Amino acid sequence: MRFGQTRVLAAVAFAILTAGVVPAGLVGGLLSPPLVRAQNIGQRAVFGIVVDANSNVVSGATVFLKDPKTKTIRSFTSDSAGKFRFTQVDMAEDHELWAEKDGHKSVVKTVSEWDARKEFETELKLK
């Protein structure tokens, strides 16, 4: 290749790159932006309190945290102040949360993967 042709090719390449056009051979290469998935990554804590229909704290209630995808269920027994806590809950998955005691059950709440909070606090009311 002659010197003049090299300069023309270099000028064309420079013009293409400064115009923001990426040649087809470079798509997915070093010059293209990285692909990013919008999701929460990491772990969160899910905690709160269990109360009865009159808003009195309920100790000894079983609180369930279910991953609907894997069907894995974790449980926690509310303490004397009605409190419960789950740690290391995957933020990239939805979870279902509810409480039960003596035949009474709370509404099932969803801890959504779209919720970016690292700490999810809620009240579970037994009916």
TIMI-2910 file (N, C-alpha, C, CB; in pm, 1 decimal, decimal comma, always signed):
<rs>
+----------+----------+----------+----------+----------+----------+----------+----------+----------+----------+----------+----------+------+
!      n_x !      n_y !      n_z !     ca_x !     ca_y !     ca_z !      c_x !      c_y !      c_z !     cb_x !     cb_y !     cb_z ! resn !
+----------+----------+----------+----------+----------+----------+----------+----------+----------+----------+----------+----------+------+
!    +85,3 !   -116,2 !     +0,0 !     +0,0 !     +0,0 !     +0,0 !    +90,3 !   +123,0 !     +0,0 !    -97,3 !     -0,5 !   +122,3 !  Met !
!    +55,7 !   +218,8 !    -76,3 !   +137,2 !   +339,4 !    -85,4 !   +105,4 !   +432,9 !    +29,6 !   +115,0 !   +410,3 !   -219,3 !  Arg !
!   +193,6 !   +525,8 !    +53,2 !   +182,4 !   +620,5 !   +163,2 !    +53,9 !   +702,7 !   +153,3 !   +303,8 !   +712,8 !   +165,4 !  Phe !
!    +15,3 !   +743,6 !    +35,1 !   -104,9 !   +823,7 !    +14,7 !   -231,2 !   +747,2 !    +49,5 !   -112,1 !   +871,1 !   -128,3 !  Gly !
!   -234,1 !   +618,4 !    +13,5 !   -350,5 !   +535,8 !    +44,4 !   -363,8 !   +514,8 !   +195,4 !   -340,6 !   +400,2 !    -27,5 !  Gln !
!   -252,1 !   +498,4 !   +263,2 !   -253,2 !   +479,7 !   +408,3 !   -310,8 !   +603,2 !   +476,9 !   -110,7 !   +450,6 !   +460,6 !  Thr !
!   -271,7 !   +721,1 !   +431,0 !   -322,0 !   +845,4 !   +490,6 !   -471,9 !   +859,1 !   +469,0 !   -249,0 !   +967,0 !   +431,7 !  Arg !
!   -520,0 !   +821,5 !   +349,7 !   -663,0 !   +830,3 !   +320,6 !   -740,1 !   +733,0 !   +409,4 !   -690,7 !   +800,9 !   +171,1 !  Val !
!   -691,6 !   +610,5 !   +420,9 !   -758,7 !   +512,5 !   +506,9 !   -758,8 !   +557,9 !   +652,6 !   -690,9 !   +375,4 !   +494,7 !  Leu !
!   -651,5 !   +613,2 !   +699,0 !   -643,4 !   +663,4 !   +836,3 !   -742,3 !   +777,8 !   +856,7 !   -499,6 !   +710,2 !   +869,0 !  Ala !
!   -753,5 !   +866,2 !   +759,4 !   -846,8 !   +978,5 !   +769,4 !   -991,3 !   +929,0 !   +770,9 !   -825,4 !  +1076,7 !   +652,8 !  Ala !
!  -1022,9 !   +829,5 !   +688,0 !  -1157,8 !   +773,2 !   +685,3 !  -1189,0 !   +704,7 !   +818,4 !  -1172,8 !   +673,1 !   +568,3 !  Val !
!  -1096,4 !   +627,1 !   +869,3 !  -1116,7 !   +559,0 !   +997,1 !  -1137,6 !   +659,9 !  +1108,9 !   -997,3 !   +468,1 !  +1029,5 !  Ala !
!  -1060,1 !   +766,6 !  +1109,8 !  -1073,7 !   +870,5 !  +1211,8 !  -1211,5 !   +936,1 !  +1201,7 !   -962,0 !   +976,7 !  +1197,0 !  Phe !
!  -1256,1 !   +965,4 !  +1080,0 !  -1385,9 !  +1028,8 !  +1059,4 !  -1499,2 !   +938,8 !  +1106,9 !  -1405,1 !  +1064,0 !   +912,0 !  Ala !
!  -1487,9 !   +810,5 !  +1078,4 !  -1591,7 !   +715,3 !  +1120,5 !  -1598,4 !   +707,2 !  +1272,4 !  -1564,9 !   +575,4 !  +1061,2 !  Ile !
!  -1484,2 !   +697,8 !  +1337,6 !  -1482,3 !   +684,6 !  +1483,3 !  -1529,0 !   +811,6 !  +1552,4 !  -1342,9 !   +648,7 !  +1531,0 !  Leu !
!  -1491,0 !   +928,0 !  +1502,0 !  -1533,8 !  +1052,6 !  +1566,6 !  -1680,7 !  +1080,7 !  +1542,2 !  -1450,4 !  +1169,6 !  +1516,9 !  Thr !
!  -1738,4 !  +1023,6 !  +1437,0 !  -1881,0 !  +1041,6 !  +1409,1 !  -1966,7 !   +947,3 !  +1493,6 !  -1909,3 !  +1018,7 !  +1260,3 !  Ala !
!  -1902,5 !   +855,5 !  +1564,8 !  -1976,8 !   +763,4 !  +1651,2 !  -2024,8 !   +639,2 !  +1579,4 !  -2094,2 !   +833,4 !  +1711,0 !  Gly !
!  -1979,2 !   +616,8 !  +1459,9 !  -2017,4 !   +498,4 !  +1385,0 !  -1915,3 !   +389,6 !  +1413,2 !  -2027,3 !   +528,3 !  +1232,6 !  Val !
!  -1962,3 !   +273,1 !  +1451,3 !  -1872,6 !   +162,4 !  +1480,0 !  -1884,0 !    +62,0 !  +1366,8 !  -1905,2 !    +96,6 !  +1617,5 !  Val !
!  -1774,4 !    +32,2 !  +1299,0 !  -1780,2 !    -67,1 !  +1191,8 !  -1831,8 !   -200,6 !  +1244,1 !  -1641,9 !    -85,3 !  +1127,9 !  Pro !
!  -1901,4 !   -272,9 !  +1156,8 !  -1965,8 !   -399,1 !  +1196,0 !  -1869,3 !   -496,6 !  +1260,2 !  -2029,5 !   -464,1 !  +1076,1 !  Ala !
!  -1745,5 !   -496,7 !  +1220,2 !  -1647,3 !   -589,5 !  +1276,3 !  -1611,2 !   -557,7 !  +1420,3 !  -1522,7 !   -588,8 !  +1192,6 !  Gly !
!  -1644,0 !   -435,3 !  +1465,6 !  -1608,4 !   -397,5 !  +1601,7 !  -1726,3 !   -404,8 !  +1698,4 !  -1551,6 !   -258,4 !  +1602,4 !  Leu !
!  -1846,2 !   -436,0 !  +1648,8 !  -1961,7 !   -447,0 !  +1737,9 !  -1936,0 !   -561,0 !  +1835,2 !  -2094,1 !   -470,3 !  +1657,6 !  Val !
!  -1951,5 !   -533,6 !  +1962,1 !  -1924,4 !   -633,8 !  +2064,2 !  -1776,9 !   -638,0 !  +2100,8 !  -1969,8 !   -770,4 !  +2017,0 !  Gly !
!  -1698,6 !   -555,9 !  +2037,2 !  -1555,3 !   -551,2 !  +2065,1 !  -1523,1 !   -443,7 !  +2166,2 !  -1476,7 !   -527,4 !  +1937,5 !  Gly !
!  -1402,1 !   -393,9 !  +2160,3 !  -1355,2 !   -297,8 !  +2258,8 !  -1424,1 !   -162,6 !  +2249,6 !  -1208,4 !   -279,2 !  +2244,2 !  Leu !
!  -1472,8 !   -125,0 !  +2131,9 !  -1530,3 !     +7,3 !  +2115,3 !  -1678,7 !    +15,5 !  +2145,5 !  -1506,8 !    +53,7 !  +1977,9 !  Leu !
!  -1745,5 !    -95,9 !  +2158,7 !  -1888,6 !    -91,9 !  +2187,1 !  -1911,2 !    -84,7 !  +2338,0 !  -1960,1 !   -215,6 !  +2127,0 !  Ser !
!  -2023,4 !    -19,7 !  +2379,9 !  -2050,0 !    -10,6 !  +2523,3 !  -2084,3 !   -147,0 !  +2581,2 !  -2163,7 !    +88,0 !  +2550,6 !  Pro !
!  -2053,5 !   -170,0 !  +2708,3 !  -2085,0 !   -299,8 !  +2769,3 !  -2235,3 !   -316,0 !  +2784,9 !  -2015,5 !   -314,3 !  +2906,4 !  Pro !
!  -2282,3 !   -437,5 !  +2773,7 !  -2423,4 !   -466,3 !  +2794,8 !  -2448,1 !   -475,9 !  +2944,4 !  -2466,2 !   -597,4 !  +2722,1 !  Leu !
!  -2550,3 !   -405,3 !  +2992,3 !  -2580,7 !   -403,3 !  +3134,5 !  -2725,8 !   -442,6 !  +3153,0 !  -2552,4 !   -264,0 !  +3196,7 !  Val !
!  -2749,9 !   -532,6 !  +3245,5 !  -2885,0 !   -572,9 !  +3280,8 !  -2929,1 !   -494,4 !  +3402,1 !  -2893,3 !   -724,6 !  +3307,5 !  Arg !
!  -3044,7 !   -434,8 !  +3395,5 !  -3096,4 !   -358,8 !  +3508,2 !  -3151,8 !   -455,4 !  +3612,0 !  -3205,4 !   -258,3 !  +3462,5 !  Ala !
!  -3077,1 !   -476,8 !  +3716,0 !  -3123,6 !   -564,6 !  +3822,9 !  -3049,8 !   -528,7 !  +3951,0 !  -3101,9 !   -714,5 !  +3786,4 !  Gln !
!  -3106,5 !   -570,6 !  +4060,1 !  -3041,5 !   -551,7 !  +4188,6 !  -2949,2 !   -669,2 !  +4212,0 !  -3145,2 !   -537,7 !  +4303,5 !  Asn !
!  -2829,1 !   -636,6 !  +4251,5 !  -2731,5 !   -740,5 !  +4278,4 !  -2693,4 !   -731,4 !  +4424,6 !  -2606,7 !   -727,4 !  +4186,5 !  Ile !
!  -2687,1 !   -843,7 !  +4489,5 !  -2645,2 !   -845,4 !  +4628,4 !  -2750,5 !   -907,6 !  +4717,8 !  -2613,8 !   -705,7 !  +4675,2 !  Gly !
!  -2737,9 !   -875,0 !  +4844,0 !  -2823,0 !   -934,0 !  +4945,9 !  -2892,9 !   -823,3 !  +5023,1 !  -2741,3 !  -1024,2 !  +5041,0 !  Gln !
!  -3005,6 !   -856,4 !  +5080,2 !  -3079,9 !   -761,1 !  +5162,1 !  -3125,0 !   -829,0 !  +5290,3 !  -3201,5 !   -704,3 !  +5084,8 !  Arg !
!  -3170,1 !   -749,2 !  +5383,7 !  -3231,2 !   -799,1 !  +5506,0 !  -3381,7 !   -772,8 !  +5496,3 !  -3168,5 !   -731,1 !  +5633,7 !  Ala !
!  -3460,9 !   -871,7 !  +5535,4 !  -3606,9 !   -859,7 !  +5538,6 !  -3646,4 !   -876,3 !  +5684,6 !  -3679,0 !   -967,3 !  +5444,6 !  Val !
!  -3712,5 !   -775,4 !  +5740,2 !  -3745,3 !   -781,0 !  +5882,4 !  -3873,5 !   -704,1 !  +5910,6 !  -3630,0 !   -725,0 !  +5966,9 !  Phe !
!  -3922,5 !   -720,2 !  +6032,3 !  -4042,7 !   -648,4 !  +6070,7 !  -4101,8 !   -702,1 !  +6198,5 !  -4144,6 !   -654,9 !  +5961,1 !  Gly !
!  -4233,8 !   -687,3 !  +6207,2 !  -4305,4 !   -725,2 !  +6328,2 !  -4434,2 !   -796,6 !  +6289,2 !  -4335,4 !   -601,0 !  +6416,7 !  Ile !
!  -4473,7 !   -890,8 !  +6372,7 !  -4600,5 !   -962,9 !  +6353,5 !  -4698,4 !   -910,8 !  +6458,7 !  -4581,1 !  -1120,7 !  +6365,4 !  Val !
!  -4818,7 !   -874,2 !  +6412,2 !  -4922,1 !   -823,8 !  +6503,3 !  -5052,5 !   -898,4 !  +6476,3 !  -4942,1 !   -669,4 !  +6486,5 !  Val !
!  -5143,6 !   -892,4 !  +6575,7 !  -5275,1 !   -953,9 !  +6556,9 !  -5371,7 !   -850,9 !  +6497,8 !  -5330,1 !  -1009,8 !  +6691,8 !  Asp !
!  -5498,6 !   -887,5 !  +6486,2 !  -5599,0 !   -799,6 !  +6425,1 !  -5616,8 !   -669,4 !  +6502,5 !  -5732,3 !   -871,7 !  +6415,6 !  Ala !
!  -5580,2 !   -669,3 !  +6632,4 !  -5591,9 !   -548,2 !  +6715,6 !  -5459,1 !   -473,7 !  +6726,9 !  -5642,1 !   -584,9 !  +6855,4 !  Asn !
!  -5363,3 !   -508,9 !  +6644,3 !  -5229,2 !   -448,1 !  +6640,6 !  -5145,4 !   -474,8 !  +6764,9 !  -5241,8 !   -300,2 !  +6621,7 !  Ser !
!  -5176,3 !   -584,1 !  +6838,1 !  -5092,3 !   -627,1 !  +6949,7 !  -4981,8 !   -715,9 !  +6894,8 !  -5175,8 !   -702,4 !  +7058,6 !  Asn !
!  -4861,1 !   -704,9 !  +6950,0 !  -4750,3 !   -786,7 !  +6900,5 !  -4778,6 !   -934,0 !  +6928,2 !  -4616,4 !   -743,7 !  +6966,0 !  Val !
!  -4730,3 !  -1018,3 !  +6836,2 !  -4751,4 !  -1162,4 !  +6847,6 !  -4615,6 !  -1230,7 !  +6855,1 !  -4835,0 !  -1217,4 !  +6727,6 !  Val !
!  -4588,1 !  -1289,7 !  +6969,3 !  -4464,5 !  -1367,0 !  +6981,9 !  -4495,1 !  -1512,3 !  +6945,7 !  -4404,8 !  -1356,2 !  +7127,0 !  Ser !
!  -4394,3 !  -1580,9 !  +6896,8 !  -4409,8 !  -1722,0 !  +6863,7 !  -4479,1 !  -1750,0 !  +6731,7 !  -4484,3 !  -1788,4 !  +6970,7 !  Gly !
!  -4501,0 !  -1647,1 !  +6650,1 !  -4559,0 !  -1670,5 !  +6516,9 !  -4449,2 !  -1722,0 !  +6424,9 !  -4623,9 !  -1539,7 !  +6458,6 !  Ala !
!  -4485,9 !  -1806,1 !  +6331,7 !  -4389,2 !  -1854,1 !  +6233,4 !  -4398,8 !  -1765,4 !  +6110,5 !  -4414,3 !  -2004,0 !  +6196,8 !  Thr !
!  -4286,6 !  -1706,4 !  +6073,8 !  -4279,4 !  -1619,1 !  +5955,9 !  -4207,1 !  -1697,0 !  +5847,1 !  -4205,4 !  -1482,4 !  +5987,8 !  Val !
!  -4265,7 !  -1696,5 !  +5727,8 !  -4211,2 !  -1771,7 !  +5615,0 !  -4160,3 !  -1676,5 !  +5507,2 !  -4317,5 !  -1866,6 !  +5556,7 !  Phe !
!  -4048,6 !  -1713,0 !  +5445,0 !  -3992,7 !  -1640,0 !  +5331,7 !  -3968,4 !  -1742,9 !  +5221,3 !  -3859,3 !  -1562,9 !  +5371,0 !  Leu !
!  -4043,2 !  -1730,3 !  +5111,6 !  -4038,5 !  -1830,8 !  +5005,0 !  -3984,0 !  -1771,4 !  +4876,0 !  -4177,7 !  -1889,8 !  +4980,5 !  Lys !
!  -3894,8 !  -1845,2 !  +4811,6 !  -3847,9 !  -1811,9 !  +4677,5 !  -3936,7 !  -1891,7 !  +4581,9 !  -3692,4 !  -1845,5 !  +4657,6 !  Asp !
!  -4029,7 !  -1825,6 !  +4511,6 !  -4122,7 !  -1898,8 !  +4425,4 !  -4055,4 !  -1974,9 !  +4310,6 !  -4222,6 !  -1803,2 !  +4368,7 !  Pro !
!  -3939,2 !  -1929,0 !  +4269,6 !  -3871,0 !  -1994,8 !  +4157,9 !  -3814,0 !  -2130,0 !  +4200,0 !  -3759,0 !  -1905,3 !  +4103,5 !  Lys !
!  -3745,5 !  -2132,4 !  +4314,5 !  -3682,2 !  -2256,5 !  +4360,6 !  -3769,0 !  -2333,5 !  +4458,9 !  -3548,9 !  -2225,8 !  +4424,9 !  Thr !
!  -3876,7 !  -2271,1 !  +4505,8 !  -3967,8 !  -2329,5 !  +4605,5 !  -3901,8 !  -2345,0 !  +4742,9 !  -4017,5 !  -2465,4 !  +4557,3 !  Lys !
!  -3787,0 !  -2281,2 !  +4763,4 !  -3718,3 !  -2285,3 !  +4891,8 !  -3792,4 !  -2196,7 !  +4991,5 !  -3570,5 !  -2240,2 !  +4877,1 !  Thr !
!  -3815,0 !  -2249,3 !  +5111,8 !  -3882,7 !  -2172,7 !  +5217,3 !  -3793,1 !  -2165,8 !  +5339,2 !  -4019,9 !  -2236,1 !  +5254,1 !  Ile !
!  -3772,4 !  -2044,7 !  +5387,9 !  -3702,1 !  -2024,2 !  +5514,4 !  -3806,1 !  -1981,2 !  +5616,8 !  -3586,3 !  -1917,2 !  +5500,8 !  Arg !
!  -3781,6 !  -2011,4 !  +5744,0 !  -3876,9 !  -1971,3 !  +5847,8 !  -3804,2 !  -1911,0 !  +5966,7 !  -3961,7 !  -2091,2 !  +5892,9 !  Ser !
!  -3879,5 !  -1830,3 !  +6041,6 !  -3827,3 !  -1763,9 !  +6160,1 !  -3943,1 !  -1752,7 !  +6257,9 !  -3765,1 !  -1622,5 !  +6126,2 !  Phe !
!  -3916,2 !  -1774,3 !  +6385,8 !  -4019,0 !  -1757,9 !  +6488,0 !  -4005,3 !  -1619,5 !  +6549,6 !  -4008,1 !  -1868,4 !  +6596,9 !  Thr !
!  -4115,8 !  -1544,1 !  +6548,8 !  -4110,3 !  -1407,7 !  +6603,3 !  -4074,8 !  -1411,8 !  +6752,1 !  -4246,0 !  -1334,4 !  +6582,2 !  Ser !
!  -3995,3 !  -1313,6 !  +6794,0 !  -3949,7 !  -1309,6 !  +6933,7 !  -4057,7 !  -1251,8 !  +7025,4 !  -3820,4 !  -1226,3 !  +6945,6 !  Asp !
!  -4023,2 !  -1227,2 !  +7151,3 !  -4121,3 !  -1179,1 !  +7250,0 !  -4176,9 !  -1041,1 !  +7215,2 !  -4057,9 !  -1174,5 !  +7388,2 !  Ser !
!  -4106,1 !   -965,9 !  +7130,6 !  -4154,7 !   -834,7 !  +7086,5 !  -4224,0 !   -843,9 !  +6950,6 !  -4038,6 !   -734,6 !  +7079,2 !  Ala !
!  -4244,1 !   -966,9 !  +6900,6 !  -4310,6 !   -987,4 !  +6772,3 !  -4221,9 !   -966,4 !  +6651,4 !  -4426,5 !   -897,3 !  +6762,3 !  Gly !
!  -4091,9 !   -947,5 !  +6675,3 !  -4000,4 !   -915,5 !  +6565,6 !  -3946,0 !  -1041,2 !  +6497,4 !  -3884,8 !   -831,0 !  +6617,4 !  Lys !
!  -3918,2 !  -1025,6 !  +6368,2 !  -3853,9 !  -1131,2 !  +6288,7 !  -3749,1 !  -1066,7 !  +6199,2 !  -3959,0 !  -1211,1 !  +6203,3 !  Phe !
!  -3654,9 !  -1148,1 !  +6150,3 !  -3548,5 !  -1096,6 !  +6063,9 !  -3489,5 !  -1210,0 !  +5979,8 !  -3437,6 !  -1028,3 !  +6148,3 !  Arg !
!  -3479,6 !  -1184,4 !  +5850,2 !  -3409,5 !  -1273,0 !  +5758,1 !  -3293,6 !  -1193,5 !  +5698,8 !  -3505,6 !  -1328,4 !  +5645,5 !  Phe !
!  -3176,3 !  -1254,0 !  +5696,3 !  -3061,2 !  -1188,6 !  +5634,8 !  -3018,9 !  -1267,7 !  +5511,8 !  -2943,4 !  -1176,0 !  +5735,5 !  Thr !
!  -2932,2 !  -1209,5 !  +5433,7 !  -2879,5 !  -1272,0 !  +5312,2 !  -2991,4 !  -1317,8 !  +5218,6 !  -2790,7 !  -1390,8 !  +5348,7 !  Gln !
!  -3084,7 !  -1226,7 !  +5192,2 !  -3193,9 !  -1252,1 !  +5098,7 !  -3150,6 !  -1198,3 !  +4962,4 !  -3328,8 !  -1185,1 !  +5147,1 !  Val !
!  -3150,3 !  -1283,8 !  +4862,2 !  -3104,8 !  -1248,8 !  +4727,6 !  -3192,9 !  -1139,8 !  +4667,6 !  -3104,7 !  -1372,8 !  +4636,6 !  Asp !
!  -3130,8 !  -1027,2 !  +4629,5 !  -3205,3 !   -915,5 !  +4572,1 !  -3244,6 !   -939,3 !  +4426,3 !  -3123,4 !   -789,0 !  +4582,4 !  Met !
!  -3186,6 !  -1037,2 !  +4361,7 !  -3214,6 !  -1063,0 !  +4220,0 !  -3335,9 !  -1154,3 !  +4200,7 !  -3092,4 !  -1125,3 !  +4153,3 !  Ala !
!  -3401,7 !  -1192,6 !  +4308,2 !  -3517,8 !  -1282,2 !  +4300,3 !  -3633,9 !  -1224,7 !  +4381,6 !  -3481,3 !  -1424,4 !  +4351,3 !  Glu !
!  -3756,8 !  -1249,7 !  +4335,4 !  -3875,8 !  -1216,6 !  +4413,9 !  -3888,7 !  -1316,1 !  +4528,2 !  -4003,9 !  -1217,3 !  +4325,2 !  Asp !
!  -3950,7 !  -1272,7 !  +4637,6 !  -3978,1 !  -1361,1 !  +4750,9 !  -4118,0 !  -1332,1 !  +4802,8 !  -3872,3 !  -1342,9 !  +4863,9 !  His !
!  -4180,8 !  -1434,3 !  +4860,7 !  -4310,9 !  -1419,6 !  +4924,6 !  -4290,3 !  -1427,4 !  +5075,4 !  -4411,7 !  -1529,0 !  +4875,4 !  Glu !
!  -4361,2 !  -1341,5 !  +5149,3 !  -4343,5 !  -1330,4 !  +5293,6 !  -4480,1 !  -1332,7 !  +5361,2 !  -4265,9 !  -1201,0 !  +5330,4 !  Leu !
!  -4495,9 !  -1418,7 !  +5464,4 !  -4619,7 !  -1422,7 !  +5540,1 !  -4593,7 !  -1483,4 !  +5677,4 !  -4727,9 !  -1502,7 !  +5464,5 !  Trp !
!  -4692,1 !  -1467,2 !  +5767,0 !  -4680,8 !  -1520,8 !  +5903,2 !  -4804,7 !  -1603,9 !  +5934,7 !  -4663,7 !  -1405,9 !  +6007,6 !  Ala !
!  -4786,1 !  -1701,9 !  +6026,0 !  -4896,3 !  -1787,5 !  +6070,8 !  -4881,9 !  -1817,2 !  +6219,7 !  -4900,1 !  -1919,4 !  +5989,4 !  Glu !
!  -4996,1 !  -1826,6 !  +6286,8 !  -4997,9 !  -1874,0 !  +6426,0 !  -5140,6 !  -1911,4 !  +6464,2 !  -4941,5 !  -1765,1 !  +6523,4 !  Lys !
!  -5153,9 !  -2030,2 !  +6526,0 !  -5282,5 !  -2078,2 !  +6577,7 !  -5395,2 !  -2066,5 !  +6474,6 !  -5320,0 !  -2000,4 !  +6703,0 !  Asp !
!  -5368,4 !  -2104,8 !  +6350,3 !  -5472,0 !  -2102,5 !  +6247,4 !  -5495,3 !  -1966,9 !  +6182,9 !  -5598,7 !  -2149,6 !  +6305,3 !  Gly !
!  -5426,1 !  -1866,2 !  +6228,8 !  -5439,1 !  -1732,4 !  +6169,6 !  -5319,9 !  -1707,9 !  +6077,1 !  -5447,2 !  -1621,6 !  +6280,7 !  His !
!  -5348,2 !  -1639,9 !  +5967,5 !  -5243,9 !  -1616,1 !  +5867,5 !  -5250,8 !  -1470,9 !  +5820,0 !  -5258,9 !  -1714,0 !  +5747,1 !  Lys !
!  -5135,2 !  -1414,9 !  +5789,8 !  -5131,1 !  -1279,4 !  +5734,2 !  -5146,8 !  -1285,2 !  +5583,1 !  -4999,2 !  -1208,1 !  +5772,0 !  Ser !
!  -5165,1 !  -1171,3 !  +5524,4 !  -5164,8 !  -1159,5 !  +5378,7 !  -5022,2 !  -1188,7 !  +5330,7 !  -5213,6 !  -1016,0 !  +5331,9 !  Val !
!  -5010,0 !  -1252,6 !  +5215,2 !  -4877,8 !  -1280,0 !  +5157,3 !  -4828,0 !  -1151,8 !  +5090,6 !  -4883,4 !  -1399,6 !  +5053,9 !  Val !
!  -4710,0 !  -1108,4 !  +5130,8 !  -4648,5 !   -989,1 !  +5071,9 !  -4536,0 !  -1031,6 !  +4978,8 !  -4595,1 !   -893,2 !  +5182,1 !  Lys !
!  -4514,0 !   -952,3 !  +4874,9 !  -4405,5 !   -980,2 !  +4781,3 !  -4289,3 !   -887,2 !  +4808,9 !  -4453,0 !   -965,4 !  +4635,6 !  Thr !
!  -4171,2 !   -945,8 !  +4822,0 !  -4046,8 !   -870,0 !  +4829,2 !  -3991,8 !   -877,0 !  +4687,2 !  -3943,6 !   -928,5 !  +4939,5 !  Val !
!  -4006,2 !   -768,7 !  +4613,6 !  -3977,0 !   -770,1 !  +4470,5 !  -3829,5 !   -749,4 !  +4438,9 !  -4057,7 !   -664,4 !  +4401,6 !  Ser !
!  -3783,8 !   -816,4 !  +4333,9 !  -3647,3 !   -795,8 !  +4286,4 !  -3629,2 !   -653,6 !  +4235,3 !  -3612,8 !   -896,7 !  +4176,2 !  Glu !
!  -3737,1 !   -585,2 !  +4200,9 !  -3728,9 !   -447,9 !  +4150,8 !  -3717,6 !   -346,3 !  +4263,7 !  -3850,4 !   -416,3 !  +4065,6 !  Trp !
!  -3736,4 !   -390,5 !  +4385,9 !  -3721,9 !   -302,7 !  +4502,8 !  -3573,6 !   -294,9 !  +4536,9 !  -3806,1 !   -355,2 !  +4626,1 !  Asp !
!  -3515,1 !   -177,5 !  +4528,2 !  -3370,5 !   -160,9 !  +4544,4 !  -3326,9 !   -144,9 !  +4690,3 !  -3324,6 !    -41,3 !  +4465,6 !  Ala !
!  -3421,2 !   -148,8 !  +4783,2 !  -3383,4 !   -129,2 !  +4924,0 !  -3301,2 !   -246,9 !  +4975,7 !  -3508,8 !   -110,5 !  +5011,4 !  Arg !
!  -3192,3 !   -215,0 !  +5046,3 !  -3109,1 !   -318,2 !  +5108,8 !  -3174,3 !   -370,5 !  +5236,1 !  -2969,1 !   -263,0 !  +5140,2 !  Lys !
!  -3267,8 !   -291,9 !  +5291,7 !  -3342,1 !   -333,2 !  +5410,7 !  -3490,9 !   -318,1 !  +5382,3 !  -3300,1 !   -249,2 !  +5536,0 !  Glu !
!  -3561,8 !   -429,7 !  +5386,3 !  -3704,4 !   -431,9 !  +5359,1 !  -3776,8 !   -453,9 !  +5491,6 !  -3741,0 !   -542,8 !  +5254,6 !  Phe !
!  -3846,3 !   -351,4 !  +5540,7 !  -3915,7 !   -360,3 !  +5670,2 !  -4066,0 !   -360,3 !  +5646,4 !  -3875,1 !   -242,3 !  +5764,6 !  Glu !
!  -4136,6 !   -447,3 !  +5718,4 !  -4280,9 !   -457,3 !  +5699,6 !  -4350,2 !   -505,2 !  +5827,3 !  -4312,8 !   -552,0 !  +5583,5 !  Thr !
!  -4480,9 !   -489,8 !  +5829,7 !  -4564,2 !   -542,7 !  +5936,9 !  -4651,8 !   -651,9 !  +5879,0 !  -4650,3 !   -430,9 !  +6003,1 !  Glu !
!  -4658,4 !   -764,9 !  +5947,4 !  -4745,3 !   -875,2 !  +5906,2 !  -4857,9 !   -886,9 !  +6006,6 !  -4666,4 !  -1009,4 !  +5895,1 !  Leu !
!  -4981,1 !   -864,1 !  +5960,9 !  -5097,1 !   -865,4 !  +6049,2 !  -5173,6 !   -995,2 !  +6030,7 !  -5188,6 !   -744,1 !  +6022,2 !  Lys !
!  -5187,2 !  -1071,2 !  +6140,0 !  -5262,7 !  -1197,2 !  +6137,8 !  -5411,4 !  -1167,1 !  +6134,8 !  -5227,7 !  -1285,5 !  +6260,7 !  Leu !
!  -5483,5 !  -1245,2 !  +6056,2 !  -5629,7 !  -1227,1 !  +6046,0 !  -5700,2 !  -1344,2 !  +6107,9 !  -5674,1 !  -1210,3 !  +5899,6 !  Lys !
+----------+----------+----------+----------+----------+----------+----------+----------+----------+----------+----------+----------+------+
</rs>
